[in-house]
Amino acid sequence: MKRCYYVPLLLGCMILMLVSCKMNKSARDETEIVKPDSVPTSSNLSRKVTFQPYWVATAQFAGYYMAKEMGLYKKYGIDLEIIPFQPFYSTSDLIKTGKVDFMASWLVNAIQMRASGVDIVNIAQFSTRSSLMLLTKKSSGISELSDMNGKRAGIWTGFELHPNALFKKYHLDVKIIPIGSSNNLFLKDAVDIGIASWFDEYHSIINSGYEPEELNIFFFADYGLNFLEDGIYCLAEKRKKEPQLCADFVNATAEGWTLAFENPDKAIDIVVAYAHKSNLPVNRIHQKWILDRYRDLYKHDGKYSTVLKEADYLFAANVLKEGGLITQTTSFQDFYKHY
C-alpha cells in the first residue's frame, strides 16, 4: 500500500524535471538564435516603435530586418514594428500623423518633404554616394549628356528631382515619361533613356539580356550631383522629446547593418522571408548583388559612418532651390542631429 503513494510522487518529480529541462533548453536555444550583445539596454521598458522603408522588402533594407530578427532592437529596449511599404499611402502623411515613428528616405526627398511643411529631421545618414544613374543603349547613339536633348526619359514617379536637377544644370530639354518600377519601356525602346540604381535596376537590366558593354552609364555623382541617399528621419518633435529613443534606434540599426554585411547569407535569408510575407517575388542572386552594392555605398575608403556632412546637405538643398524644385530650405543645424 505504501508503494501506491510513492509511485505517483516519483512520477510527478520526473515530469517536473523533464519540463524544467525542456524549458531551460528552449531558453538556451533562443539565446543561441538571437545572440544579443552584452551592452545594457538604455531602458528596462520595451518601447513600441514603428518604422517604414520607402520601398518593398529587399536587401536595401537588410540592416533593419537583421536588427529586428536578431534581437538588436530589443537589446536597446525597442519593440519594433516594420510597416510594409504601401504605394497608395504617403510616407509623409504617415509620419506627420504619428502613424510612423521613423522612416528611411533619400536626402533630396527629405529636403523636399521638409520644404513642403513636414517638420522632419535627419538623425543618421548611411549612404556616402549616390547610386543613381541614367542609362542609354549604345545602339541609340546617345553617348554624351548633350545627346539627350530632345529625347524621352522614363523616370520613376516621385523621383523626378534628380533628373530634373541634372537636366536643368546642363540645359537639356528632355521629356520625362512617368514609369513605375518596371524597366519594360527602356528594354522595348519606348523611351531613349532609362533611370536605374546601381544596386537594383542596373543588375536587372544586364540580366535581361544586355551586356554591360552595350550600355552607356551616366552616374549622377560623376556629373556633380552626388545626392546622398538612405538616411533615417523622424519628426523634430520626437527628436526633441525622445532623444534617447532616437539614439537607440540609430545604434541598433547601425549594428544591424554591420551584422548583415558580416553575415550576408543569413541577411538574405531574412530578407527573402520578409518578401515572402508580402507575397513578393524574390531572387537570392539579385538580393546578394544589392547587399554587396550597399556595402560599397555605405563604406567610404573602408570606413563606416552615419554622419551627414553639412556640405552634402547644403549642396543638395542649394541645387534644388536654384533649380526651382523647392522654394525654401532650413538650416543644417535644424535639419540634422547626430547620434
C-alpha positions in Angstrom: 0.0 0.0 0.0 2.8 2.4 0.7 4.1 1.9 -2.8 0.9 3.3 -4.2 1.7 6.7 -2.5 5.4 6.8 -3.6 4.8 5.9 -7.3 2.7 9.0 -8.1 5.1 11.2 -6.2 8.1 9.7 -8.1 6.3 10.2 -11.4 5.4 13.8 -10.6 9.0 14.6 -9.7 10.2 13.0 -13.0 7.7 15.1 -15.0 8.7 18.3 -13.3 12.4 17.5 -14.1 11.6 16.8 -17.8 9.5 20.0 -18.1 12.2 22.1 -16.4 14.9 20.6 -18.7 12.8 21.4 -21.8 12.2 25.0 -20.6 15.9 25.5 -20.0 16.8 24.0 -23.4 14.3 26.4 -25.1 15.8 29.3 -23.3 19.3 28.3 -24.4 18.1 27.7 -28.0 16.5 31.2 -28.1 19.7 32.7 -26.8 21.7 31.0 -29.4 19.4 32.3 -32.2 19.2 35.9 -31.0 22.7 36.3 -29.6 22.3 39.9 -28.4 25.5 41.6 -27.3 26.1 42.3 -23.6 25.6 46.0 -24.0 23.0 47.1 -21.4 19.7 48.5 -22.7 19.1 52.2 -22.1 15.7 51.4 -20.8 14.2 48.4 -18.9 10.9 49.2 -20.6 10.1 47.9 -24.1 9.1 51.0 -26.2 6.8 50.3 -29.1 8.2 51.9 -32.2 7.2 51.9 -35.9 9.4 52.2 -38.9 8.6 52.3 -42.6 11.1 51.8 -45.5 10.4 53.7 -48.8 10.2 50.5 -50.9 9.2 46.8 -50.6 11.3 44.2 -48.8 14.7 43.9 -50.5 18.3 43.8 -49.3 18.4 47.6 -49.5 16.8 47.4 -46.0 18.6 44.3 -44.8 20.1 46.1 -41.8 16.7 46.9 -40.4 15.3 43.4 -40.9 18.5 41.9 -39.5 18.4 44.1 -36.4 14.8 43.1 -35.7 15.2 39.4 -36.3 18.5 39.1 -34.4 17.2 40.9 -31.3 19.3 44.1 -31.7 16.3 46.5 -31.3 15.1 44.5 -28.2 18.6 44.9 -26.8 18.1 48.6 -26.8 14.6 48.3 -25.3 12.7 48.8 -28.6 9.8 46.7 -29.7 9.9 47.5 -33.4 7.2 47.0 -36.0 8.3 47.4 -39.6 5.4 48.8 -41.5 5.4 47.4 -45.1 5.7 49.9 -47.9 2.3 50.7 -49.5 2.3 52.6 -52.8 -1.2 54.0 -52.0 -0.2 55.6 -48.7 2.2 58.6 -48.5 5.0 58.2 -46.0 5.0 61.9 -45.4 1.3 61.6 -44.2 2.1 58.6 -42.1 5.0 60.2 -40.3 3.2 63.6 -40.0 0.2 62.0 -38.3 2.4 59.9 -36.0 1.5 56.5 -37.5 5.2 56.0 -38.3 7.9 57.0 -35.8 10.9 56.6 -38.1 11.3 56.4 -41.8 14.1 55.8 -44.4 14.4 58.4 -47.2 16.8 59.8 -49.8 18.2 63.2 -48.8 16.7 65.2 -51.6 13.2 63.7 -51.0 13.6 64.5 -47.3 14.6 68.1 -48.1 11.6 68.4 -50.4 9.3 67.0 -47.7 10.7 69.4 -45.1 10.2 72.3 -47.6 6.6 71.3 -48.1 5.9 71.7 -44.3 6.6 68.3 -42.8 8.9 69.0 -39.9 11.3 66.1 -40.3 14.9 65.8 -39.2 17.8 63.5 -40.2 19.2 61.5 -37.3 21.6 59.3 -39.3 23.0 59.3 -42.8 24.1 55.9 -44.0 24.9 56.3 -47.7 28.0 58.1 -48.8 27.5 58.2 -52.6 24.6 58.3 -54.9 23.8 55.0 -56.6 21.5 56.7 -59.2 22.3 56.6 -62.9 20.8 57.2 -66.3 21.2 54.5 -68.9 21.2 54.5 -72.7 21.8 51.8 -75.2 24.9 52.4 -77.3 22.8 51.5 -80.3 20.7 54.6 -79.6 23.6 56.9 -80.4 23.3 58.7 -77.0 26.8 58.6 -75.7 27.1 62.1 -74.1 24.7 64.1 -72.0 24.3 66.6 -74.8 22.9 63.7 -76.9 19.9 63.5 -74.6 18.5 66.8 -75.8 15.0 66.3 -77.3 14.9 62.7 -76.1 12.4 60.8 -73.9 13.4 59.5 -70.4 11.5 57.0 -68.4 11.6 58.3 -64.8 10.1 56.8 -61.7 7.1 58.6 -60.4 8.1 60.6 -57.3 11.8 60.5 -58.2 11.9 63.3 -60.7 14.0 65.6 -58.5 17.4 64.0 -59.5 16.9 64.0 -63.3 15.3 67.4 -63.3 18.3 68.8 -61.5 20.6 67.2 -63.9 18.7 68.4 -67.0 18.5 71.9 -65.6 22.2 72.1 -64.8 23.2 71.0 -68.3 20.4 72.9 -70.1 18.8 69.8 -71.6 15.3 69.6 -72.9 14.3 66.1 -72.1 10.7 64.8 -71.9 10.0 62.9 -68.8 7.8 59.8 -69.1 6.4 58.7 -65.7 7.1 55.0 -65.0 6.6 52.5 -62.2 9.2 50.1 -61.1 9.4 48.2 -64.4 12.3 48.5 -66.9 10.0 47.5 -69.8 9.7 50.8 -71.6 13.5 51.1 -71.7 14.0 47.5 -72.7 11.4 47.8 -75.5 12.8 51.2 -76.8 9.7 53.1 -75.8 12.0 55.6 -74.1 15.5 56.6 -75.1 16.8 57.0 -71.6 16.2 54.9 -68.5 16.8 55.5 -64.8 18.4 52.9 -62.6 20.1 52.4 -59.3 23.4 50.6 -59.3 22.2 48.2 -56.7 18.9 47.2 -58.3 17.6 48.1 -61.7 21.1 48.1 -63.4 21.6 44.5 -62.3 18.1 43.6 -63.6 18.8 45.1 -67.0 22.0 43.3 -67.6 20.2 40.1 -66.5 17.6 40.8 -69.1 20.0 40.0 -71.9 22.1 43.2 -72.2 25.9 43.0 -71.7 27.4 45.9 -69.8 29.4 46.8 -72.9 26.1 47.5 -74.7 25.1 50.2 -72.3 26.2 53.8 -71.5 26.1 54.7 -67.9 25.7 58.2 -66.5 26.2 58.3 -62.7 24.7 61.5 -61.3 27.6 61.7 -58.9 30.1 61.8 -61.8 28.2 64.9 -63.1 28.5 66.9 -59.9 25.2 65.7 -58.5 26.2 63.4 -55.7 22.9 63.5 -53.8 23.2 61.2 -50.8 20.5 58.6 -50.4 19.4 56.5 -47.4 19.1 58.3 -44.1 16.9 57.9 -41.1 14.3 60.5 -40.3 11.7 61.4 -37.7 9.7 64.4 -36.7 11.6 67.2 -35.0 9.2 66.9 -32.0 10.1 63.3 -31.5 13.8 64.1 -31.6 13.3 66.8 -29.0 11.1 64.8 -26.7 12.8 61.4 -27.0 16.5 61.9 -27.8 17.5 58.6 -26.2 15.0 56.7 -28.3 16.4 58.2 -31.4 20.0 57.3 -30.3 18.9 53.8 -29.5 17.2 53.3 -32.8 20.2 54.6 -34.8 22.6 52.4 -32.8 20.6 49.3 -33.2 20.2 49.9 -36.9 23.9 50.5 -37.4 24.6 47.2 -35.6 22.1 45.5 -37.8 23.9 46.7 -41.0 27.3 45.6 -39.6 25.8 42.2 -38.8 24.2 42.0 -42.3 27.5 42.8 -44.1 29.3 40.2 -41.9 26.7 37.5 -42.4 25.3 38.0 -45.9 23.7 34.6 -46.3 21.8 35.0 -43.0 20.8 38.5 -44.0 19.4 37.3 -47.4 17.5 34.5 -45.7 15.8 37.1 -43.6 15.1 39.4 -46.5 13.6 36.6 -48.5 11.3 35.7 -45.6 10.1 39.3 -45.4 9.5 39.3 -49.1 7.5 36.1 -49.0 5.4 37.5 -46.1 4.2 40.2 -48.6 3.8 37.7 -51.4 6.6 39.3 -53.4 8.8 37.5 -55.9 12.4 37.4 -54.8 15.7 36.3 -56.3 18.6 35.4 -54.0 21.3 36.2 -56.5 19.8 39.6 -57.1 19.5 40.2 -53.3 23.2 39.3 -52.9 24.1 41.9 -55.6 22.0 44.5 -53.7 23.7 43.8 -50.4 27.2 43.9 -51.9 26.5 47.2 -53.6 25.1 48.6 -50.3 28.3 47.6 -48.6 30.1 49.7 -51.3 27.7 52.6 -50.9 27.8 52.7 -47.1 31.5 52.3 -46.6 33.8 55.0 -48.0 37.6 54.2 -48.1 36.8 51.2 -45.8 35.2 53.4 -43.2 31.6 53.2 -42.0 29.8 56.3 -40.8 26.3 57.6 -40.0 27.2 61.3 -40.2 25.5 63.7 -42.5 28.1 66.3 -43.6 26.9 69.9 -43.7 28.5 70.4 -47.1 26.5 67.4 -48.5 23.2 68.8 -47.1 23.9 72.4 -48.3 24.9 71.2 -51.8 21.7 69.2 -52.3 19.4 71.9 -50.8 21.0 74.7 -52.9 20.8 72.7 -56.1 17.1 72.0 -55.5 16.4 75.6 -54.7 18.4 77.1 -57.5 16.7 74.7 -59.9 13.3 75.9 -58.7 12.4 72.5 -57.4 11.9 73.9 -53.8 11.3 77.4 -52.6 12.8 77.3 -49.1 15.4 75.5 -47.1 16.1 75.1 -43.4 19.4 75.5 -41.6 21.7 72.4 -41.3 21.5 72.7 -37.5 17.7 72.4 -37.6 17.7 69.6 -40.2 20.3 67.3 -38.7 21.2 65.8 -35.3 23.9 63.2 -35.0 23.6 60.3 -32.6 
